[in-house]
């Protein structure tokens, strides 16, 4: 995207259990952007196997260590300041991930709870109807039907993506700073598919715990902007007006 690849010399070892894709992505970060890390929460206790995880499921002790270590690694190895208020799903494991990453980074900032970041959150218009379907068909089928516009009670794909991206756009940090936005796998999977222009995904595309996408916007009004993003070591740019169409 015209930006010079940037990877400062590592000082800390890569945290154990961090998805390797995150270091692949860090290698391509530009400098001086209003950077956002939209990430799935850290390691939690197991779900029911259908991709549905109760809101009550907490981080595991290992997950707490990982979140703290990842925050420390980012603060030590990047030319970005993490001394920024975070945004998060109101679910406790997401809030805890943000707080622990801040702690690891040596900062103590507010974590603003955002209803749009709850799964399936910003994708739906009729939560009660959609919640039943979500439980019946599982997370992957839910996202693929959403992408195919085959689900009642949901927004259009474009509106679902725009609402999340508008939230990020409105919370952009100062240049050279990094905002943490912590959410769930379903929202991250849906947004990534829409930004990449993919109509169907499988489990290989599914975000792992503590895996996320780095993104930033052009310095233009939202409707005219491109979103630039790095996912699993690949750099992309999409015009916002074309996402989800």
DOKEFI-856518 format. One record per atom (N, C-alpha, C, O, CB): residue in one letter; x, y, z. Coordinates in steps of 0.1 Angstrom, whole numbers, plus 2048, in hexadecimal, padded with zeros to 3 digits. Each point is the difference from the previous one (the first is absolute). Glycine has a CB too. Example, Ala and Ser with C-alpha at 12.3 -4.5 7.8 and 13.67 -1.06 7.14 Angstrom:
2
A8847C784E/A7F780C800/A80980C800/A80A800807/A7E37F4805/S80F8177ED/S80980B800/S7F880B808/S80580B801/S8077EF7E9/
REM end
This chain:
245
X8087F4800/X7F880C800/X80980D800/X7FB80A804/X7F37E9808/X81E80B7F0/X80980C800/X80780380D/X807809801/X7EA7FF7EE/X80C7EF81B/X80680280D/X80C7F7801/X7FF7F47FC/X7EB81380E/X8207FD7FD/X80C7F8802/X7FD7F680B/X7FC80380B/X8138107ED/X7F57E0805/X7FE7F680A/X80980480C/X80B8057FF/X7F07E97F0/X7FF80F81D/X80780480C/X7FF7F680B/X7F57FB803/X80681D7F8/X8117E480A/X8007F680A/X80C803809/X80B7FD7FD/X7EA7F17F5/X80981981A/X80B803809/X8067F3805/X7FB7F67FF/X7FA820807/X8177EC7FE/X8087F5806/X7F87FA80C/X7FC808809/X81A8027EF/X7E87E9809/X7F97FA80B/X80880180D/X80C7FE800/X7E87F37F0/X80581281A/X80780180E/X7FA7F4808/X8077FA807/X7FC81F7F7/X7F07E5802/X7FA7F6807/X7FD7F37F7/X7FE8027F4/X7F780F81B/X80B7E37F6/X7FD7F57F8/X7F18007FD/X7F8806807/X81A7ED804/X7EA8077EA/X7F27FF7FC/X7F87F980B/X8057F5804/X80280C7E3/X7EE80481D/X7F87F980B/X7FC7F27FB/X7FC7FE7F5/X7FC818813/X8097E1802/X7FC7F27FD/X7F18007FD/X7F8808807/X81A7EF809/X7E98017E7/X7F27FE7FC/X7FB80C7F8/X7F47FF7FC/X8097F3818/X80B8187E8/X7FB80A7F7/X8007FA7F2/X8097FA7FC/X801819813/X7EB7EF7EA/X7FF7FB7F2/X80C8067F8/X80280C800/X7E57F2801/X8207FA7F8/X80C8047F8/X7FD80B7F6/X8088087FD/X8017E2806/X7EA8177F9/X7FD80A7F6/X80180E805/X8028097F8/X7EE7E77FE/X810812817/X80180D805/X80E8067FE/X80180C7FD/X7ED7EF814/X81C7FD7F1/X80E8057FD/X8028027F1/X8078097FC/X8017EB819/X7F18037E3/X8018027F1/X7FA80D7FD/X8058077F7/X7F97E1805/X7F781C80A/X7FA80D7FD/X80880C805/X80180A7F9/X7E97EB808/X81C80A80B/X80880B806/X80B8047F6/X80480B800/X7F77EC817/X80B7FF7E2/X80B8037F7/X7FC80A7F5/X8098067FA/X7FF7E380A/X7EB8197FA/X7FC8097F5/X7FA80D805/X7FA8077F8/X8027E47FA/X80481781A/X7FA80C806/X80780D7FA/X80D801800/X7EC7F2815/X7FF8177E7/X80680D7FD/X80380880D/X7FD7FB80B/X7F78057DF/X81280B815/X80280980B/X7F780C800/X7FC8047F5/X81C7F480C/X7E580D80A/X7FA80D802/X7F18007FC/X7FA80B7FE/X81B7FF7FD/X7E47EB805/X7F27FF7FC/X7F880180D/X8057FF80B/X8007F47E0/X7EE80F813/X7F67FF80B/X7FC7F1801/X7F57FD7FA/X80281C803/X8117DF809/X7FF7F27FF/X7F67FA809/X7FE80480C/X8197FC7ED/X7E17F6802/X7F67F9809/X8047F17FF/X8027FB7F5/X7EC817807/X8117E780F/X8017F1800/X7F37FB804/X7FC80180C/X81C7FF7FA/X7E07FB7F0/X7F37F9803/X8037F2802/X8037F87F7/X7F08197FB/X80B7EA81B/X8057F3803/X7F57F8807/X7F7805807/X8208047FB/X7EA7EA7FC/X7F87F7808/X8067FF80E/X80C802802/X7ED7F07EA/X7FF80C81E/X8057FF80E/X80A7F4801/X8027F97F7/X7E8810811/X81C7F7804/X80B7F6802/X7F97F2803/X7F47FF800/X81C813809/X7F87E57FB/X7FC7F2802/X7F57FF80B/X80280580B/X8157F37EE/X7DE801804/X7F57FE809/X7FE7F2802/X8067F77F9/X7F081F801/X8017E6810/X7FC7F2802/X7F87FC7F4/X7FB8087F8/X8067FA821/X7FE7F17E5/X7FA7FA7F4/X7F28037FF/X7F880180A/X8197ED7F6/X7EA8137F3/X7F28027FD/X7F97F27FE/X8067F6803/X7FE8217F3/X7F07E9804/X7F97F47FE/X8037F97F3/X7FA7F57FD/X7F4815810/X81C7FA7EB/X8047F97F4/X7F98057F4/X8047FC7F5/X8017F1819/X7F081B7F3/X7F98057F5/X80480E7FC/X7FB8067F7/X7F27EC80F/X81D813801/X80580E7FE/X7F8809808/X80280D7FF/X8047ED7EA/X7F1801820/X7F8809809/X80780080E/X8017F5806/X7E98077ED/X81A810811/X80680180D/X7F8808809/X7FD80C7FD/X81A7F17F9/X7E57FE815/X7F880880A/X80780D804/X80C800800/X7EA7EB809/X80381F7F9/X80580D804/X8087FF80D/X808808803/X7E68047F0/X80E7EA815/X8067FE80D/X80E7FA800/X80780080A/X7E27FE7FF/X81B7FC7EC/X80D7F9800/X80B80A802/X80180A7F8/X7F67E47F8/X81280F819/X80B80A803/X80D7FC7F9/X8017F57FA/X7F580F81C/X8148057EB/X80D7FC7FB/X8067F5809/X7FD80080C/X8068187EB/X8057E0803/X8077F6808/X80C807807/X80480B7FB/X7F57E27F6/X80E80D819/X80C806805/X80A8027F5/X80880A800/X7F47EB816/X8058027E1/X80A8017F5/X7FC80B7F7/X8098077FB/X7FB7E1806/X7EF81A7FD/X7FB80C7F8/X80380D806/X80380A7F9/X7EB7E87FF/X81280F815/X80380C807/X80F8037FE/X80480C7FE/X7EA7F0813/X81A7FA7F1/X80F8027FE/X8038047F1/X8088097FE/X7FD7E5814/X7F480C7E5/X8028047F1/X7FC80E7FE/X8088077F9/X7F47E1800/X7F981D80C/X7FC80D7FD/X80A80A806/X80380A7F9/X7E57EF807/X81C80580C/X80A809806/X80D8007F8/X80680A7FE/X7EF7F2819/X8107F87E5/X80C7FF7F9/X8008067F2/X8098067FC/X7FC7E5811/X7EF8147ED/X7FF8067F2/X80080F801/X8068077F8/X7ED7E5801/X806819811/X80080F802/X80E805803/X80480A7FB/X7E57F580E/X81F7FA7FF/X80D803803/X8098007F3/X8088097FE/X7F57EE81A/X8017FE7E0/X8087FF7F4/X7FD80B7F6/X80A8067FB/X7F67E1808/X7F481D7FC/X7FC80B7F7/X80680D804/X8068077F8/X7E57ED803/X81480F812/X80580C805/X80F8017FF/X80680B7FE/X7E77F6812/X81A7F47F1/X80F7FF800/X8058007F2/X80B8067FD/X7F57EE819/X7F98067E1/X8067FD7F2/X7FB8097F5/X8068017F6/X7FC7E9812/X7F381E7FB/X7FA8087F5/X80380F803/X80280480B/X7EC7EB7F1/X8138187F9/X80180F801/X7F2806801/X7FE80A7FA/X8187F67F9/X7E27FA815/X7F2805803/X7FE80180F/X8047F7807/X7F48007E3/X80281381A/X7FC80280E/X7F37FA803/X7F68037F9/X818812809/X7F07E3808/X7F47F9804/X7F880880B/X7F77FB805/X8137EF7F4/X7FB82280A/X7FA80880B/X7F38077FB/X80080C7FE/X8177F780D/X7DF7F47F2/X7F48057F9/X7F47F8807/X8027F4803/X80A8117E7/X7E9801818/X7F47F9804/X7FC7F57F7/X8018027F3/X7F7813818/X8057E07FA/X7FC7F47F7/X7F18007FF/X7F8806807/X81C7ED800/X7E78057EF/X7F27FD7FE/X7FF7F1800/X8097F97FC/X7F281D7F7/X7F97E6811/X7FE7F1802/X7F27FC800/X7F7808803/X81E7F880B/X7E87F47EE/X7F47F9803/X7FD80180F/X80A7FF808/X7F87F27E4/X7F2811819/X7FD80080E/X8027F3807/X7FF7FF80D/X7F18137EE/X8127E37FE/X8027F3806/X80E800807/X80A8057FB/X7E87EF7F3/X80D80681E/X80C801809/X80D7FB7FB/X80A806802/X7E67F8810/X8107F77E6/X80C7FB7FB/X80780A7F6/X80C8007FF/X7EB7E9804/X80181F7F7/X80580A7F7/X80680C807/X80B8057FD/X7E47F47F2/X80980B81B/X80580B809/X80D7FC807/X809808800/X7DF800803/X8187EC802/X80C7FB807/X80C8007F6/X80B803804/X7E77EF80C/X80C80A7E4/X80B8007F6/X80580D7FE/X80D802800/X7E97EB7F5/X80281D809/X80480E7FE/X80880580D/X80B8067FE/X7E17FF7F3/X80F7F981B/X80680480C/X80E7F9802/X80A807804/X7DF7FD806/X8187F07F3/X80C7F8802/X80A8057F5/X80C800803/X7E87EC807/X8088167EA/X8098057F6/X80680E804/X80B8037FE/X7E87F07F0/X804815817/X80480D805/X80A7FF80B/X80B806801/X7DF8047F9/X8137ED80F/X8097FD80C/X80E7FC7FB/X80A805805/X7E27F5809/X8147FD7E8/X80D7FB7FB/X80780B7F9/X80D801800/X7E97E97FD/X8038207FD/X80680B7F9/X80480B809/X80780A7FC/X7EB7F17F1/X80B804820/X80480A80A/X7F780C800/X80480B804/X8137ED7FA/X7DC8077FE/X7F780B800/X7F37FC808/X7FD7F4801/X80D8157E9/X7EF80181A/X7F37FD807/X7F680A7FA/X7FF80C805/X80D7EB810/X7EC8057E1/X7F78097FA/X7F27FA801/X7FE7F4804/X8138147EC/X7E580080D/X7F27FB800/X7FE7F67F5/X8078007F6/X7F1816813/X7FE7E17F9/X7FB7F77F6/X7F28037FE/X7F77FC808/X81A7F27FF/X7EB8187EE/X7F38047FD/X7F87F47FA/X8047FA7F6/X80381E806/X7EE7E480A/X7F87F57FC/X7F88047F4/X7F980A800/X8077EC817/X8008027DE/X7F98037F4/X7F77F57FC/X8047F57FD/X80F8197FB/X7E07F5808/X7F67F57FD/X8027FB7F1/X7FD7F47FE/X7F3817812/X8167FD7E7/X8027FB7F3/X80A7F57FF/X8017F97F6/X7F981E802/X80E7E8812/X80B7F6800/X7FC7F2807/X8087F7801/X80881C7FF/X7E37EC804/X7FC7F3805/X7FC7F77F5/X7FA8057F6/X7FD80681F/X80B7E87EB/X7FC7F87F6/X7F27FB801/X7FB7FE80C/X81C7FA7F2/X7E18087F7/X8038057F3/X7FD80F7FE/X8018057F5/X7FA7E4803/X80281D813/X80080F802/X7FC8087F4/X7F48017FD/X81D7FB813/X7F980A7EA/X7FE80A7F5/X7FA7FA7F4/X7FD8077F6/X815806813/X7ED7E67F6/X7FA7FA7F4/X7F17FE800/X7FA7FD7F5/X81C7F7809/X7E480F80D/X7F27FC802/X7F780C802/X80480A805/X8037E0804/X7EC8147F3/X7F5809803/X7F67FA80A/X7F8808806/X80C8037E3/X7FB7E8817/X7F67F9809/X8087F6808/X8017F47FD/X7EC80F7F2/X81980181C/X8087F8808/X7FA7F3805/X8077F5800/X80481F807/X7E97EC7FD/X7FA7F4806/X7FE7F57F5/X8037F5802/X7F181980F/X8077F67E3/X7FF7F77F5/X80D7FA7FC/X8027F47FE/X7EA8197FA/X81E7FC806/X80D7FC7FB/X8077F780A/X8077F77FC/X7FB81F7F7/X7FD7ED81A/X8067F880B/X7FC7F27FF/X8087F7801/X7F981D80D/X7F27E97EF/X7FB7F27FF/X8077F97F4/X8047F5801/X7E681280A/X8168007EA/X8067FB7F3/X80F7FD802/X8057F67FC/X7EA8167F6/X8187FD815/X80E7FF802/X8037F4808/X8097F87FD/X7F9821803/X7F67E480A/X8027F4808/X7FD7F37F8/X8077F6802/X7F4817813/X7FC7F47E2/X7FC7F47F9/X80A7FC7F5/X8027F47FE/X7E6812807/X81D8047F4/X8087FC7F4/X80F802803/X8087FC7F8/X7E580B7FA/X8177FF819/X80E802803/X80680C7F9/X7FB8067F7/X8077E280B/X80A81C803/X80680D7FC/X8048017F2/X7FD80A7F9/X80B7F881E/X7FE7F37E4/X8058017F2/X7F48007F6/X8008097F7/X8147EA810/X7E28057FB/X7F58017F7/X7F880D801/X7FB8057F6/X8037E280C/X80281E80A/X7FA80D802/X80780B7F8/X7F98087F9/X8007F181E/X8148087E9/X80780A7F9/X7FE7FE7F1/X7FE80A7F9/X8137F881A/X7F07F27E8/X7FF7FD7F2/X7F28047FB/X7FE8057F5/X8137E980C/X7E580F807/X7F28047FC/X7FE80F800/X7F98067F8/X7FE7E4811/X81081C801/X80080F800/X8068067F4/X7FB8097FA/X8067F681F/X80B7FC7E3/X8078057F4/X7F77FE7F4/X8018087F6/X8157F3815/X7E27FA7F4/X7F87FD7F5/X7F2807801/X7F87FE7F7/X8147EC807/X7F281E80C/X7F3807802/X7F57F6801/X7F58037FB/X8148117F8/X7F97E1814/X7F67F6802/X7FA7FF80E/X7FA7F6804/X8117FE7EA/X7F781681A/X7FC80080E/X7F680C803/X80380B7FD/X8137EA80A/X7DF8077FE/X7F680A805/X80680780D/X8077F9807/X7E57FA7EE/X81081980D/X80380780D/X80F805800/X80580380B/X7EB7EE800/X8168107E9/X80E805800/X80180C7F7/X7F78027F7/X8127E780D/X80181F7FE/X80280B7F7/X8057FB7F2/X8047F47FF/X80281B815/X7FB7FA7E2/X8077FC7F4/X80F7FF803/X80580680A/X7EA8067E8/X8187EC807/X80F7FF802/X80780D800/X808803809/X7F77E77ED/X7FD81F801/X80780D800/X7FD80880C/X809806806/X7F57FA7E1/X7F580081E/X7FD80880C/X8077FA80C/X805807809/X7E57FF7ED/X8177EC80B/X8077FA80B/X80E804801/X80680380A/X7EA7EA7F4/X8178137F6/X80E803800/X80280F802/X809804808/X7FB7EA7E8/X7F381A80A/X80280F802/X7FE80480F/X807809804/X7F17FA7E4/X7FF7F781F/X7FE80380E/X80C7FE808/X804808809/X7E47F37F4/X81F7F9801/X80C7FD808/X80B80A7FB/X807805809/X7F27E37F9/X80981A7F2/X80A8087FB/X7FE80F804/X80A807802/X7FA7E97EB/X7F0814813/X7FD80E805/X80480180E/X80580B804/X7E87F77EB/X8107F4819/X80480080E/X80F802802/X804809807/X7E87E97FE/X81B8077F3/X80F801800/X80480E7FB/X809806806/X7F97E17F7/X7F881D7F8/X80480D7FB/X7FE80C80A/X808809801/X7F17EE7E8/X7FC80881E/X7FD80A80A/X8087FF80D/X80180A808/X7E87F67EF/X81E7F580B/X8097FE80B/X80F8007FC/X8087FB808/X7E57F9804/X8168117E9/X80E8007FC/X80980780A/X7FC80B805/X7FD7F47E3/X8127FB81B/X809807809/X80980B7F9/X7FE8027F4/X8037E981A/X80781B7F9/X80980A7FA/X80A7F87F7/X8037F5803/X7FA81C810/X8097F67E3/X80B7F97F8/X80B7FB809/X80480780A/X7F78087E3/X80A7E5810/X80A7FA808/X7FB7F980D/X8087FB808/X8078167EF/X7E47EE80A/X7FA7F980B/X7F87F47FC/X7FC7FF7F4/X803816818/X7FF7E17FC/X7F97F47FD/X7F47FE809/X80180080D/X8147F67EC/X7DF809801/X7F47FD808/X7FD7F1800/X8017FA7F5/X7F681D804/X8067E4812/X7FB7F2802/X7F18007FF/X7F9807807/X81B7F3807/X7E77FD7E9/X7F17FE7FF/X7FE7F0801/X8047F97F7/X7F981C7FA/X7FD7E781A/X8007F2803/X7F17FB7FE/X7F7806806/X81C7FC80B/X7EC7F37E8/X7F37FB7FD/X8007F07FF/X8087FA807/X7F281C7ED/X7FE7E5803/X7FE7F27FF/X8037FB7F2/X8018077F7/X7ED7FA81C/X8137F17EC/X8047FA7F3/X7F58037F5/X8048027F5/X8097ED818/X7E78107F7/X7F58027F5/X80180D7F9/X7FF8017F4/X7F37F0819/X80F81A7FB/X80180D7FA/X80D8027F8/X8008067F5/X7F280381E/X8197F27F3/X80C8027F9/X8007F87F3/X8058057F5/X8077FE821/X7EE7F17EA/X8007F77F4/X7F78077F5/X8038007F4/X8007EC81A/X7F281A7F6/X7F78067F7/X80680D7FA/X8008017F4/X7EC7F6819/X81A8117FB/X80680C7FB/X80C7FD7F7/X8018077F5/X7F8805820/X80F7EA7EE/X80B7FD7F7/X7FB7FB7F3/X8068037F5/X8087F781F/X7E87FD7EC/X7FA7FB7F3/X7FB80C7F8/X8028007F3/X7F87EA818/X7FF81F7FB/X7FB80C7F8/X80A8097FB/X8008057F5/X7EC7F9819/X81F8057FA/X80A8087FC/X8097FA7F5/X8058077F7/X7FC80381F/X8007E87EA/X8077F97F6/X7F87FD7F3/X8057FC7F6/X8097FA81C/X7E580D7EF/X7F77FD7F5/X7FD7F17FE/X7FE7FC7F5/X80A819800/X7F87E4816/X7FE7F1800/X7F27FD803/X7FA805809/X81E7F77FD/X7E27FB7F2/X7F27FD802/X7FD7F4809/X7F57FE804/X80780C7E6/X80E7EE819/X7FF7F4808/X80D7FD807/X80B8027F9/X7E37F57F8/X81280581B/X80C7FC807/X7FF7F2806/X7F57FA801/X80F81E804/X8077E37FF/X8007F3807/X80880180D/X80580B804/X7F97E87E6/X80480281D/X80780180D/X80E8047FF/X80680680A/X7EB7E97FF/X81580F7EC/X80E8057FE/X80180F800/X80B806804/X7FA7E67EF/X7F081B80A/X80080F800/X7FC80580E/X80180C802/X7F97F37E6/X8027F9821/X7FA80480D/X80B806809/X80B7F9801/X7E37F57FD/X81081E808/X80A806808/X8027F780D/X7F77FC807/X80381B7F0/X8137E780C/X8037F980D/X7FF80A80B/X80080C7FF/X80F7E47F5/X7F180A819/X80080980B/X80D808801/X80B7FA7FE/X7E77F580E/X80D81D7F6/X80B80A801/X8068037F2/X80B8057FF/X7FA7F3818/X7F38057DF/X8048037F2/X7F880D7FC/X7F4801803/X8127E77F7/X8008217FF/X7F980C7FC/X8068067F3/X8097FB7FA/X7F380981E/X7FD8077E4/X8038077F3/X80580E804/X7F9807808/X7F77EB7EA/X81B812809/X80480E801/X7FA8087F5/X8007FC7F4/X8167FD817/X7E48137F8/X7FA8087F6/X80280F802/X80280480C/X7EE7EA7F1/X80F81A7F9/X80080E801/X7F98067F4/X7FD7F97F6/X819807816/X7E680D7F4/X7F88067F6/X80880B7FA/X809806805/X7E27F4807/X81080A7E7/X80580C7FA/X7FC80C809/X7F67FF807/X8097F77E2/X808815816/X7FC80C807/X7F68087F7/X80380B7FC/X8147F6810/X7DE7F97F2/X7F58067F8/X7F37FD807/X7FF7F8809/X80E8067E2/X7E8809811/X7F37FC806/X7FD7F27FE/X8047F97F6/X7F481E805/X8007E380E/X7FE7F2801/X7FB7FA7F2/X8057F67FB/X7F680D81D/X7FB8037E2/X7FA7FB7F4/X80A8007F4/X7FD7F87F7/X7ED810811/X8208007F9/X80A8017F5/X80D7F7803/X8087FF7F7/X7EE818803/X80B7E4812/X80C7FA804/X8027F27FB/X7F77F97FC/X808815818/X80E7EE7EC/X8037F27FF/X8047FB80E/X805807808/X8037FC7E0/X7F57F081A/X8057FA80C/X80C7F77FC/X7FF7F87F7/X7EA808815/X8228027FA/X80C7F87FE/X8017F680B/X7FE80380C/X80E8107E8/X7F87E0809/X8007F780B/X80A7F57FD/X8037FD7F5/X7E5808810/X81D7F5806/X80A7F57FF/X7FA7F4808/X7FD80080C/X8178107F2/X7EA7E57FA/X7FB7F4806/X8087F47FC/X8027FE7F4/X7E780C80B/X81C7EF80A/X8087F47FE/X80C8037F6/X8037F87F7/X7E97FA80E/X81A8197FE/X80C8047F8/X7FE8057F2/X8098037F9/X8027EC814/X7E88137EF/X7FD8067F4/X7FA80E801/X7F8803809/X8047E67EE/X809820801/X7FB80E800/X7F68037F6/X8017FC7F4/X81680B814/X7DE7FF7FC/X7F58037F7/X7FB80F801/X80480780A/X7F57E17F8/X80081C7F4/X7F980D801/X7F37FF7F8/X8007FB7F5/X81681280D/X7DF7F8805/X7F38007F9/X7F980D802/X80180680B/X7FD7E17F9/X7FC81D7F2/X7F880C801/X7F37FD808/X7F97F67FD/X8108137ED/X7F47FF820/X7F57FD809/X7F37FF7F8/X7F87F8804/X81481380E/X7F27FD7E4/X7F48007F9/X7FD7F37F9/X7F57FD7FC/X80D81C801/X8097DF800/X7FE7F47F9/X7FF7F3809/X7FE7F57FB/X80F8167F3/X7F57F781F/X7FF7F5809/X7F27FB802/X7F7808804/X81E800807/X7E97EB7F4/X7F37FA803/X7F68017F5/X7F57FB801/X80F80A816/X8008007DD/X7F78017F5/X7FF7F37F8/X7F97FF7F6/X80C81A809/
REM end
